Amino acid sequence: MLTLALWLLGHATGHPAGLAASASFAALIAAIGETGDWARRRRKARRHPPEKRDASTGP
């Protein structure tokens, strides 16, 4: 879907790119987004570690 959006955007702005170039750029954008999401979740986990439960108190 992102590939198609990038391809159409290129044609709409007068800077058409091939479908392969659009697909590789879409993959790059997705990889950067996933890396950013992973880093955000890791920072959040470090700031707020899970609470330790005492086995004697139950759930």
N, CA, C and O atoms as a GROMACS GRO file, in nm:
protein
  236
    1MET      N    1   0.083  -0.118   0.000
    1MET     CA    2   0.000   0.000   0.000
    1MET      C    3   0.088   0.125   0.000
    1MET      O    4   0.062   0.220  -0.074
    2LEU      N    5   0.192   0.124   0.083
    2LEU     CA    6   0.283   0.238   0.088
    2LEU      C    7   0.356   0.255  -0.045
    2LEU      O    8   0.380   0.367  -0.090
    3THR      N    9   0.390   0.143  -0.108
    3THR     CA   10   0.457   0.147  -0.238
    3THR      C   11   0.368   0.218  -0.340
    3THR      O   12   0.414   0.305  -0.414
    4LEU      N   13   0.243   0.179  -0.343
    4LEU     CA   14   0.150   0.239  -0.437
    4LEU      C   15   0.133   0.388  -0.410
    4LEU      O   16   0.128   0.468  -0.503
    5ALA      N   17   0.123   0.425  -0.283
    5ALA     CA   18   0.108   0.566  -0.247
    5ALA      C   19   0.230   0.647  -0.291
    5ALA      O   20   0.216   0.758  -0.344
    6LEU      N   21   0.350   0.593  -0.270
    6LEU     CA   22   0.471   0.664  -0.312
    6LEU      C   23   0.479   0.675  -0.464
    6LEU      O   24   0.518   0.778  -0.518
    7TRP      N   25   0.441   0.567  -0.533
    7TRP     CA   26   0.444   0.566  -0.679
    7TRP      C   27   0.346   0.670  -0.735
    7TRP      O   28   0.380   0.745  -0.826
    8LEU      N   29   0.224   0.672  -0.679
    8LEU     CA   30   0.125   0.769  -0.725
    8LEU      C   31   0.165   0.912  -0.691
    8LEU      O   32   0.143   1.004  -0.770
    9LEU      N   33   0.224   0.932  -0.575
    9LEU     CA   34   0.270   1.065  -0.536
    9LEU      C   35   0.377   1.115  -0.631
    9LEU      O   36   0.377   1.232  -0.670
   10GLY      N   37   0.468   1.027  -0.670
   10GLY     CA   38   0.571   1.065  -0.766
   10GLY      C   39   0.512   1.105  -0.899
   10GLY      O   40   0.557   1.203  -0.959
   11HIS      N   41   0.414   1.032  -0.947
   11HIS     CA   42   0.350   1.067  -1.074
   11HIS      C   43   0.269   1.195  -1.062
   11HIS      O   44   0.266   1.275  -1.156
   12ALA      N   45   0.206   1.216  -0.949
   12ALA     CA   46   0.124   1.336  -0.929
   12ALA      C   47   0.210   1.462  -0.922
   12ALA      O   48   0.166   1.568  -0.964
   13THR      N   49   0.331   1.450  -0.869
   13THR     CA   50   0.417   1.567  -0.855
   13THR      C   51   0.508   1.588  -0.975
   13THR      O   52   0.586   1.684  -0.979
   14GLY      N   53   0.499   1.498  -1.073
   14GLY     CA   54   0.580   1.514  -1.193
   14GLY      C   55   0.719   1.456  -1.181
   14GLY      O   56   0.805   1.482  -1.266
   15HIS      N   57   0.744   1.376  -1.078
   15HIS     CA   58   0.874   1.310  -1.059
   15HIS      C   59   0.852   1.159  -1.051
   15HIS      O   60   0.873   1.098  -0.945
   16PRO      N   61   0.810   1.099  -1.161
   16PRO     CA   62   0.778   0.956  -1.154
   16PRO      C   63   0.903   0.870  -1.131
   16PRO      O   64   1.010   0.896  -1.184
   17ALA      N   65   0.884   0.769  -1.052
   17ALA     CA   66   0.989   0.671  -1.025
   17ALA      C   67   0.933   0.534  -1.060
   17ALA      O   68   0.812   0.515  -1.066
   18GLY      N   69   1.022   0.442  -1.082
   18GLY     CA   70   0.977   0.307  -1.112
   18GLY      C   71   0.913   0.241  -0.991
   18GLY      O   72   0.927   0.287  -0.878
   19LEU      N   73   0.842   0.134  -1.019
   19LEU     CA   74   0.775   0.063  -0.912
   19LEU      C   75   0.877  -0.002  -0.817
   19LEU      O   76   0.854  -0.008  -0.696
   20ALA      N   77   0.989  -0.049  -0.871
   20ALA     CA   78   1.092  -0.109  -0.787
   20ALA      C   79   1.154  -0.005  -0.693
   20ALA      O   80   1.180  -0.033  -0.576
   21ALA      N   81   1.178   0.114  -0.744
   21ALA     CA   82   1.234   0.220  -0.660
   21ALA      C   83   1.134   0.261  -0.551
   21ALA      O   84   1.174   0.287  -0.437
   22SER      N   85   1.007   0.266  -0.586
   22SER     CA   86   0.905   0.299  -0.486
   22SER      C   87   0.896   0.190  -0.380
   22SER      O   88   0.879   0.220  -0.261
   23ALA      N   89   0.907   0.065  -0.422
   23ALA     CA   90   0.900  -0.046  -0.326
   23ALA      C   91   1.019  -0.046  -0.232
   23ALA      O   92   1.003  -0.069  -0.112
   24SER      N   93   1.138  -0.019  -0.284
   24SER     CA   94   1.255  -0.019  -0.195
   24SER      C   95   1.250   0.100  -0.100
   24SER      O   96   1.292   0.087   0.015
   25PHE      N   97   1.201   0.215  -0.144
   25PHE     CA   98   1.189   0.329  -0.054
   25PHE      C   99   1.082   0.302   0.052
   25PHE      O  100   1.098   0.342   0.167
   26ALA      N  101   0.974   0.235   0.014
   26ALA     CA  102   0.870   0.199   0.111
   26ALA      C  103   0.926   0.104   0.216
   26ALA      O  104   0.893   0.115   0.334
   27ALA      N  105   1.009   0.009   0.174
   27ALA     CA  106   1.070  -0.084   0.269
   27ALA      C  107   1.163  -0.009   0.365
   27ALA      O  108   1.166  -0.040   0.484
   28LEU      N  109   1.236   0.088   0.315
   28LEU     CA  110   1.324   0.168   0.399
   28LEU      C  111   1.244   0.247   0.502
   28LEU      O  112   1.280   0.251   0.620
   29ILE      N  113   1.136   0.309   0.459
   29ILE     CA  114   1.051   0.385   0.550
   29ILE      C  115   0.992   0.293   0.658
   29ILE      O  116   0.988   0.330   0.775
   30ALA      N  117   0.947   0.175   0.618
   30ALA     CA  118   0.891   0.080   0.715
   30ALA      C  119   0.997   0.035   0.815
   30ALA      O  120   0.968   0.024   0.935
   31ALA      N  121   1.118   0.009   0.769
   31ALA     CA  122   1.226  -0.034   0.859
   31ALA      C  123   1.260   0.076   0.959
   31ALA      O  124   1.282   0.047   1.077
   32ILE      N  125   1.266   0.199   0.913
   32ILE     CA  126   1.295   0.310   1.003
   32ILE      C  127   1.183   0.326   1.107
   32ILE      O  128   1.209   0.349   1.225
   33GLY      N  129   1.060   0.312   1.062
   33GLY     CA  130   0.946   0.322   1.155
   33GLY      C  131   0.946   0.211   1.258
   33GLY      O  132   0.920   0.237   1.376
   34GLU      N  133   0.974   0.089   1.216
   34GLU     CA  134   0.979  -0.023   1.310
   34GLU      C  135   1.093  -0.007   1.410
   34GLU      O  136   1.078  -0.039   1.528
   35THR      N  137   1.207   0.042   1.364
   35THR     CA  138   1.320   0.066   1.454
   35THR      C  139   1.286   0.173   1.557
   35THR      O  140   1.319   0.160   1.674
   36GLY      N  141   1.221   0.278   1.513
   36GLY     CA  142   1.178   0.384   1.605
   36GLY      C  143   1.079   0.333   1.708
   36GLY      O  144   1.086   0.370   1.825
   37ASP      N  145   0.986   0.248   1.664
   37ASP     CA  146   0.888   0.192   1.756
   37ASP      C  147   0.956   0.101   1.858
   37ASP      O  148   0.922   0.104   1.977
   38TRP      N  149   1.052   0.020   1.812
   38TRP     CA  150   1.127  -0.068   1.903
   38TRP      C  151   1.202   0.015   2.007
   38TRP      O  152   1.202  -0.019   2.125
   39ALA      N  153   1.266   0.124   1.963
   39ALA     CA  154   1.342   0.208   2.056
   39ALA      C  155   1.249   0.275   2.157
   39ALA      O  156   1.284   0.287   2.274
   40ARG      N  157   1.133   0.319   2.112
   40ARG     CA  158   1.037   0.382   2.202
   40ARG      C  159   0.989   0.284   2.308
   40ARG      O  160   0.983   0.319   2.426
   41ARG      N  161   0.956   0.161   2.268
   41ARG     CA  162   0.912   0.060   2.364
   41ARG      C  163   1.023   0.023   2.461
   41ARG      O  164   0.997   0.000   2.579
   42ARG      N  165   1.146   0.018   2.413
   42ARG     CA  166   1.260  -0.016   2.500
   42ARG      C  167   1.283   0.094   2.604
   42ARG      O  168   1.305   0.065   2.722
   43ARG      N  169   1.278   0.221   2.560
   43ARG     CA  170   1.294   0.333   2.654
   43ARG      C  171   1.184   0.330   2.760
   43ARG      O  172   1.210   0.352   2.878
   44LYS      N  173   1.061   0.304   2.716
   44LYS     CA  174   0.949   0.302   2.810
   44LYS      C  175   0.967   0.190   2.912
   44LYS      O  176   0.938   0.208   3.030
   45ALA      N  177   1.013   0.074   2.867
   45ALA     CA  178   1.033  -0.039   2.958
   45ALA      C  179   1.145  -0.010   3.057
   45ALA      O  180   1.137  -0.054   3.172
   46ARG      N  181   1.246   0.062   3.017
   46ARG     CA  182   1.355   0.095   3.108
   46ARG      C  183   1.313   0.198   3.212
   46ARG      O  184   1.356   0.193   3.327
   47ARG      N  185   1.228   0.291   3.171
   47ARG     CA  186   1.182   0.394   3.264
   47ARG      C  187   1.082   0.339   3.364
   47ARG      O  188   1.079   0.381   3.480
   48HIS      N  189   1.000   0.246   3.320
   48HIS     CA  190   0.895   0.190   3.405
   48HIS      C  191   0.908   0.038   3.407
   48HIS      O  192   0.833  -0.032   3.339
   49PRO      N  193   1.003  -0.014   3.486
   49PRO     CA  194   1.020  -0.160   3.491
   49PRO      C  195   0.896  -0.226   3.550
   49PRO      O  196   0.827  -0.166   3.633
   50PRO      N  197   0.868  -0.350   3.509
   50PRO     CA  198   0.749  -0.418   3.564
   50PRO      C  199   0.765  -0.437   3.715
   50PRO      O  200   0.875  -0.462   3.765
   51GLU      N  201   0.654  -0.424   3.784
   51GLU     CA  202   0.657  -0.438   3.930
   51GLU      C  203   0.681  -0.584   3.967
   51GLU      O  204   0.631  -0.675   3.901
   52LYS      N  205   0.757  -0.603   4.072
   52LYS     CA  206   0.780  -0.739   4.121
   52LYS      C  207   0.664  -0.775   4.212
   52LYS      O  208   0.630  -0.702   4.305
   53ARG      N  209   0.603  -0.891   4.184
   53ARG     CA  210   0.492  -0.936   4.268
   53ARG      C  211   0.544  -1.029   4.376
   53ARG      O  212   0.635  -1.109   4.354
   54ASP      N  213   0.486  -1.015   4.491
   54ASP     CA  214   0.520  -1.102   4.602
   54ASP      C  215   0.435  -1.228   4.590
   54ASP      O  216   0.312  -1.219   4.583
   55ALA      N  217   0.499  -1.344   4.589
   55ALA     CA  218   0.427  -1.470   4.569
   55ALA      C  219   0.328  -1.497   4.680
   55ALA      O  220   0.229  -1.568   4.657
   56SER      N  221   0.349  -1.444   4.799
   56SER     CA  222   0.260  -1.473   4.911
   56SER      C  223   0.129  -1.392   4.904
   56SER      O  224   0.030  -1.432   4.965
   57THR      N  225   0.128  -1.280   4.830
   57THR     CA  226   0.007  -1.197   4.825
   57THR      C  227  -0.088  -1.240   4.716
   57THR      O  228  -0.204  -1.200   4.718
   58GLY      N  229  -0.044  -1.320   4.621
   58GLY     CA  230  -0.131  -1.367   4.515
   58GLY      C  231  -0.147  -1.261   4.405
   58GLY      O  232  -0.078  -1.159   4.404
   59PRO      N  233  -0.241  -1.288   4.313
   59PRO     CA  234  -0.258  -1.194   4.201
   59PRO      C  235  -0.323  -1.064   4.235
   59PRO      O  236  -0.342  -0.980   4.148
   0.00000   0.00000   0.00000
